[in-house]
Amino acid sequence: MFPKETYIRRRAALREKLKGEKGIVVFLGNVEAPAQYRDNCYKFRQDSCWLYYFGIDEPRWAAVLDLESGRETLYADDVSISDIIWMGPQPSVRSVAESVGVAQSEPYCKLDWAVSQALVQRRPVHTVPASRYYQTLKLQSLGIEKPSEALVRAIVSMRLVKEPEEIELLDAAARLGQKMHTVARRGIRLGRREQEIVGEMEGVTLSEGWGVSFATILTQHGEIFHNHGHGGLLEPGRLLVVDAGAESNEHYASDFTRTYPTSGRYTPRQRAVYQLVYDCHELAFSLTRPGTAYRDVHLAVAERMLLGLKDLGLVQGDPAELAAAGIAGLFMPHGLGHNMGLDVHDMEDLGEDLVGYDPDQTRSPQLGLGSLRMARRLVPGNVITDEPGIYFIPALIEQWKVEGKDKGCVNYGKLAEYYDFGGIRLEDDVLVTPDGARRLGGERLPASPDEVEAAMAADKENK
Ligand code: GLY
C-alpha cells in the first residue's frame, strides 16, 4: 500500500474532476469467490479501481463519496470470534479506515441504507461498470441501474497517467516478468512438456510476487492467440511463443512475449519472418512519443509489415494502400498494444473505447485495427504494450480466399507453404516519457534473432 496521503490526494483529485456532478459515488471492493464450496475460495484479487482509491487489499469493503458534502464513508465489518478462530486477530475497520485517510466507517450492511437514501432523495448515484458477478448482483440489489460515464471518464483520465510511485512498481513487475521469461528460455529442451516450463516460470512470480498477471501462453501453436493448453512436447524445428507476465504483490502488472526456436536456431524461413516482426517491434518503439496517436503507430507497423510480406512474395501492391485496405489484419488480427497498470489490460472493465480512444477517435471495423485497445494520442506517464506479431492462421486465410476479401493482393499459392508455420510475436512494456519512451524493467530480454540464438547457445553451455 502507498502512504495514506496518496489515497487522500487521489480521492480529492477525483472529486475535483467531478466538480460539476451531484450525488454520491459508490465503490465496491471485491468479495471472496468460492471455487466450489463456500470455504474454498479462489485466491483473492481485489478490484483495481478500489485499490487505486483505497488500497485496502481485503474482501468485502465498500465506500461512498458524497460529491456535494465531500464526506467519505467506508463500509466493512469487524471480525467476530468465529472469524478470529479461522483467520487470527484482524485490525479493526476503524484503524484500517484511518490508514487510508477516511474518518467515517459503518457496518457493511449500512451501504444499502446509504444508497437507498440517495435514491429516495433522487440524488445521482455514480458507479463504474461491474467487473465481477458479485458486483453485478450487488448493484442490482442496490437499485443502481447503469454506470456513470462521468465517473468512468474521470477515473480513466487519472489512471491512464501513471504516478512516479506507480512507475517504480511497474518497473519492478517488469523485472519480475523478465526473470520469468529468462527461466522459461533456459528451460527449453526438446522433448520437455510445455507445462514443465510453465510451472518453472510461474514459480518465479509466485515466490516473489502475487502470481501471474494473466493466464500464461506458452505454445508451439502461436497462431492460436490465447492457447492455454500446455500439454505439448517440445518438437524440433518449431517456434515456441511465450507470452507471460508477473503481477507484483502491490498488483502492478507486466506482460512480455518472446518467440524461441525450439532447436536453438531459427530455420531460414523462420528467421526471415522473425526479422520482420523484430523490425516492426523496433519501429513501433521508435515512433512512441508524446503527441503521437498509438493508432498511427499501429498503422505504421502495418505498412512496414506489408512491405516485408511483399518482399517475401506473400502480398502484392503498394504497402501504404494495402495497410489502408486492412490487409495487415490477415497476418496480425490483433491490435499493436493495450494500456497496462494495475490490470494487465488496464481498465478495460471500464469500457474499452472510453479507456483506449480519445473522444474524436472511432474504432475501426477492420480486422486487426478493430482490436486495437489503445489508440489515443500518447502523453507522458502512459504505460502501454508494444506487441506486433505475424501469424499464419489456415482457417482465416481460407476464409479470405473464398470471400475474396483481399481483392487480389494476397498470393495464396505462396501462403499455402506457411500453413504449418505457426506465429511469432514480440512484446515489451513501454513508458511514455516527456521526450519519447523507455522500456520498463531491467536489461531487455534478448529480442533480435541473433540475440535470441546467442542467449540460447549460452543457456546450453551453462546447463
Ligand atoms: N499478453 C496477453 C494479452 O495481451 O492478452
Residues whose N, C-alpha, C, O or C-beta is under 5 A from the ligand:
A	BS01	LIG	D243 D255
